[in-house]
Amino acid sequence: MTFELLTGDLLFDPRAGEDYDRDEDHLSMFQELLGKMPKRLALDGRYSSNFFDKRGNLKHIKQLKFWPIQDVLMEKYSFRKVDAQAVADFMTPLLDFDPKTRPTALDALSSDWLND
């Protein structure tokens, strides 16, 4: 929601392709933004085998184009580097793949970016 409020665009807008479905596209978008999903998380879900091979790689989408949030904000939306980095520092932990290490909403409220 933060990204949408700042840019007017969706952060993720997955679509099905010829040989992959919308869910796998969504997973690829997460990885392009945040980096490769840890293998243990990729293989731990109930439906993991639908999307990941035994090495934790996506089954049908092989070429990922990594583009971190700060770069997206600077290159596509002309954010200044300092502002893009501040937004990325706020957003990236909230998108952590691992729910055990992801900050809570209450944790996010204490962010320097929100309190400046």
TABEL-V178136 format. One line per field, one symbol per residue. phi: phi as a letter, one per 40 degrees, with the letter a starting at -180 (. if undefined). psi: psi as a letter, one per 30 degrees, with the letter a starting at -180 (. if undefined). burial: 1 if it has 24 or more other C-alpha atoms within 12 Angstrom, else 0. Layout:
phi=???
psi=???
burial=???
This chain:
phi=.ddcccbgbccbbcacbcbacdcccccccdcccbhccddccccccdbdccbbcccgcdcbbcbcbcacdccdccccbfccdccccccccccdccbddcccbcccccdcccddccbc
psi=eeeeeefglkekillkaeglleeeeeeeeeeeeflkkkeeeefflegefffkaffgkkefjejkjkileeeeeeeeghkleeeeeeeeeeeeefgkejfffklleeeefgkeefg.
burial=00100000001000000000001111111111110110000100000100110001111110000001111110000000000101110111011110000000000000000000
